[in-house]
Amino acid sequence: MKAAFWWGVLGGLGMASAAIAQPETVGQLQTTPTQLGDDLQITVTTTRTPRQLLEAPGTVTVFDRENLERNPGASLRDILRYEPGLSVQQGPRAGIRNINIRGLDDARVLLQVDGIRLPNEFNLPPFGTGRDFVDLGTLRRVEVLRGPGSSLYGSDALGGGGHLQHPGAQRLSGGSGQLRPVGCWRQQRRQQLHQCPHRGRPRRSPGICGAVRSSRFSGTNRLGDPQFRDRQAGSSNSYFGKLVYRLDEQQTLKLTADILNRATNTFFAPPNLQPETGGVTTVTSLFSGLSANRSRVSLDYDFNNPEGAFRAIRAQIYYQDTQTPETTLEERRIAPDGSRGHPPSQVARRDGFNNFLDRIVGGSLQLSNAFTTGELNHILTYGVDLSTQRNERPAGGCKPT
């Protein structure tokens, strides 16, 4: 069990101009046109508070929903392909395996969704897992921080990180977001949307608003030389729902549930099973069924008062469970009992099972205060993040029969 406790000042005393004396909300900033006629881009990754992208102290790239739909890629690797100083490793079975930012990777690059960190890569040959636990079709925004972020997110973000955000209930119920097939896969995609029944309720009045989005994907690998091409088929089911209750104009409660079930079945081609150094081939057939299952539930409380000295409160409690079970079926030639020194002639079957479980329970609290010293206006942001994590590595199998 691993417990991590981070306490730090998330933002220091910021010298602000007169524009900060009357701050704008995120929604107002997003609809304020620039001199070029485009909407201002807002980021919360570099300071944990809404700030214009051009004023962010770090190097951050923002991909909104329009960019995600326009990008022809179907994975995080395709979206980040042209980002300088960043590379993404993707495997044919486990998906996204590792993210390298300016030479740092593995446990030094944080990947989180809605403020909840995703598991790191686990690799213990012949079993290995990735970090592909999010369906891009359900995301509203992706922010990539290139550079140190440990002062805000702990040592996991020493090299930077990717911050994925799901849409709110209003945005979730207002867009089509149809998924498109890409690449050389034969795919079938379907997306269902259940709209918010109280979408027409005035924003200033208390009420409940909820929405659910589900997406499905299935495909068959058609890449590479047919002789060496592993027969592979995959499917993915993703469900995301959010329930919002507005206590008043300044306070909001949000209940979020997110479920992802992804499976990839691979029949390895016989030429790929031959030993690299030559010799007699012992493995004649190999099948692997790898799944990635993630479920999480979180409860958020938001308080916003732009005109008061006590600006904002954000509290969150969450539970996340991820599992990556794998079953293998292998046939190989073995030497009969009592025939040491003879070539393998007897066919045996071996069944295997591997799994990696990652469970995390945690909570966070973030507060913002505004005050004035002389002619200078300041905003102080601080908070605490407490979480406990448990990892398990069950494995089993049957003797060759």
RAZIBEL-V628242 format. One record per residue. N is the residue number from 1. SS is DSSP state (H for helix, E for strand, - for the rest). Layout:
BEGIN
n->N ss->SS
n->N ss->SS
END
This chain:
BEGIN
n->1 ss->-
n->2 ss->E
n->3 ss->E
n->4 ss->E
n->5 ss->E
n->6 ss->E
n->7 ss->E
n->8 ss->E
n->9 ss->E
n->10 ss->E
n->11 ss->E
n->12 ss->-
n->13 ss->-
n->14 ss->-
n->15 ss->-
n->16 ss->E
n->17 ss->-
n->18 ss->H
n->19 ss->H
n->20 ss->H
n->21 ss->H
n->22 ss->-
n->23 ss->-
n->24 ss->-
n->25 ss->-
n->26 ss->H
n->27 ss->H
n->28 ss->H
n->29 ss->H
n->30 ss->H
n->31 ss->-
n->32 ss->-
n->33 ss->E
n->34 ss->-
n->35 ss->-
n->36 ss->-
n->37 ss->-
n->38 ss->-
n->39 ss->E
n->40 ss->-
n->41 ss->-
n->42 ss->E
n->43 ss->E
n->44 ss->-
n->45 ss->-
n->46 ss->-
n->47 ss->-
n->48 ss->-
n->49 ss->-
n->50 ss->-
n->51 ss->E
n->52 ss->E
n->53 ss->H
n->54 ss->H
n->55 ss->H
n->56 ss->-
n->57 ss->-
n->58 ss->-
n->59 ss->E
n->60 ss->E
n->61 ss->E
n->62 ss->E
n->63 ss->E
n->64 ss->E
n->65 ss->H
n->66 ss->H
n->67 ss->H
n->68 ss->H
n->69 ss->H
n->70 ss->H
n->71 ss->-
n->72 ss->-
n->73 ss->-
n->74 ss->-
n->75 ss->-
n->76 ss->H
n->77 ss->H
n->78 ss->H
n->79 ss->H
n->80 ss->-
n->81 ss->-
n->82 ss->-
n->83 ss->-
n->84 ss->-
n->85 ss->-
n->86 ss->E
n->87 ss->E
n->88 ss->E
n->89 ss->E
n->90 ss->E
n->91 ss->E
n->92 ss->-
n->93 ss->-
n->94 ss->-
n->95 ss->E
n->96 ss->E
n->97 ss->E
n->98 ss->E
n->99 ss->E
n->100 ss->E
n->101 ss->E
n->102 ss->-
n->103 ss->-
n->104 ss->E
n->105 ss->-
n->106 ss->H
n->107 ss->H
n->108 ss->H
n->109 ss->E
n->110 ss->E
n->111 ss->E
n->112 ss->E
n->113 ss->E
n->114 ss->-
n->115 ss->-
n->116 ss->E
n->117 ss->E
n->118 ss->-
n->119 ss->-
n->120 ss->-
n->121 ss->-
n->122 ss->E
n->123 ss->E
n->124 ss->E
n->125 ss->-
n->126 ss->-
n->127 ss->E
n->128 ss->E
n->129 ss->E
n->130 ss->-
n->131 ss->-
n->132 ss->-
n->133 ss->-
n->134 ss->-
n->135 ss->-
n->136 ss->H
n->137 ss->H
n->138 ss->H
n->139 ss->E
n->140 ss->E
n->141 ss->E
n->142 ss->E
n->143 ss->E
n->144 ss->E
n->145 ss->E
n->146 ss->E
n->147 ss->-
n->148 ss->-
n->149 ss->-
n->150 ss->H
n->151 ss->H
n->152 ss->H
n->153 ss->H
n->154 ss->-
n->155 ss->H
n->156 ss->H
n->157 ss->H
n->158 ss->-
n->159 ss->-
n->160 ss->E
n->161 ss->E
n->162 ss->E
n->163 ss->E
n->164 ss->E
n->165 ss->E
n->166 ss->E
n->167 ss->-
n->168 ss->-
n->169 ss->H
n->170 ss->H
n->171 ss->H
n->172 ss->H
n->173 ss->-
n->174 ss->-
n->175 ss->-
n->176 ss->-
n->177 ss->-
n->178 ss->-
n->179 ss->-
n->180 ss->-
n->181 ss->-
n->182 ss->-
n->183 ss->-
n->184 ss->-
n->185 ss->-
n->186 ss->E
n->187 ss->E
n->188 ss->E
n->189 ss->E
n->190 ss->E
n->191 ss->E
n->192 ss->E
n->193 ss->E
n->194 ss->E
n->195 ss->-
n->196 ss->-
n->197 ss->-
n->198 ss->-
n->199 ss->-
n->200 ss->-
n->201 ss->-
n->202 ss->-
n->203 ss->-
n->204 ss->-
n->205 ss->-
n->206 ss->-
n->207 ss->E
n->208 ss->E
n->209 ss->E
n->210 ss->E
n->211 ss->E
n->212 ss->E
n->213 ss->E
n->214 ss->E
n->215 ss->E
n->216 ss->E
n->217 ss->E
n->218 ss->E
n->219 ss->E
n->220 ss->E
n->221 ss->-
n->222 ss->-
n->223 ss->-
n->224 ss->-
n->225 ss->-
n->226 ss->-
n->227 ss->-
n->228 ss->-
n->229 ss->-
n->230 ss->-
n->231 ss->E
n->232 ss->E
n->233 ss->E
n->234 ss->E
n->235 ss->E
n->236 ss->E
n->237 ss->E
n->238 ss->E
n->239 ss->E
n->240 ss->E
n->241 ss->E
n->242 ss->E
n->243 ss->E
n->244 ss->E
n->245 ss->E
n->246 ss->E
n->247 ss->-
n->248 ss->-
n->249 ss->-
n->250 ss->-
n->251 ss->E
n->252 ss->E
n->253 ss->E
n->254 ss->E
n->255 ss->E
n->256 ss->E
n->257 ss->E
n->258 ss->E
n->259 ss->E
n->260 ss->E
n->261 ss->E
n->262 ss->E
n->263 ss->E
n->264 ss->E
n->265 ss->E
n->266 ss->E
n->267 ss->E
n->268 ss->-
n->269 ss->-
n->270 ss->H
n->271 ss->H
n->272 ss->H
n->273 ss->H
n->274 ss->-
n->275 ss->-
n->276 ss->-
n->277 ss->-
n->278 ss->-
n->279 ss->-
n->280 ss->-
n->281 ss->-
n->282 ss->-
n->283 ss->E
n->284 ss->E
n->285 ss->E
n->286 ss->E
n->287 ss->E
n->288 ss->E
n->289 ss->E
n->290 ss->E
n->291 ss->E
n->292 ss->E
n->293 ss->E
n->294 ss->E
n->295 ss->E
n->296 ss->E
n->297 ss->E
n->298 ss->E
n->299 ss->E
n->300 ss->E
n->301 ss->E
n->302 ss->E
n->303 ss->E
n->304 ss->E
n->305 ss->-
n->306 ss->-
n->307 ss->-
n->308 ss->-
n->309 ss->-
n->310 ss->E
n->311 ss->E
n->312 ss->E
n->313 ss->E
n->314 ss->E
n->315 ss->E
n->316 ss->E
n->317 ss->E
n->318 ss->E
n->319 ss->E
n->320 ss->E
n->321 ss->E
n->322 ss->E
n->323 ss->E
n->324 ss->-
n->325 ss->-
n->326 ss->E
n->327 ss->E
n->328 ss->E
n->329 ss->E
n->330 ss->E
n->331 ss->E
n->332 ss->E
n->333 ss->E
n->334 ss->E
n->335 ss->-
n->336 ss->-
n->337 ss->-
n->338 ss->-
n->339 ss->-
n->340 ss->-
n->341 ss->-
n->342 ss->-
n->343 ss->-
n->344 ss->-
n->345 ss->-
n->346 ss->E
n->347 ss->E
n->348 ss->E
n->349 ss->E
n->350 ss->E
n->351 ss->E
n->352 ss->E
n->353 ss->E
n->354 ss->E
n->355 ss->-
n->356 ss->-
n->357 ss->E
n->358 ss->E
n->359 ss->E
n->360 ss->E
n->361 ss->E
n->362 ss->E
n->363 ss->E
n->364 ss->E
n->365 ss->E
n->366 ss->E
n->367 ss->E
n->368 ss->E
n->369 ss->E
n->370 ss->E
n->371 ss->E
n->372 ss->E
n->373 ss->E
n->374 ss->-
n->375 ss->-
n->376 ss->E
n->377 ss->E
n->378 ss->E
n->379 ss->E
n->380 ss->E
n->381 ss->E
n->382 ss->E
n->383 ss->E
n->384 ss->E
n->385 ss->E
n->386 ss->E
n->387 ss->E
n->388 ss->E
n->389 ss->E
n->390 ss->E
n->391 ss->E
n->392 ss->E
n->393 ss->-
n->394 ss->-
n->395 ss->E
n->396 ss->E
n->397 ss->E
n->398 ss->-
n->399 ss->-
n->400 ss->-
n->401 ss->-
END
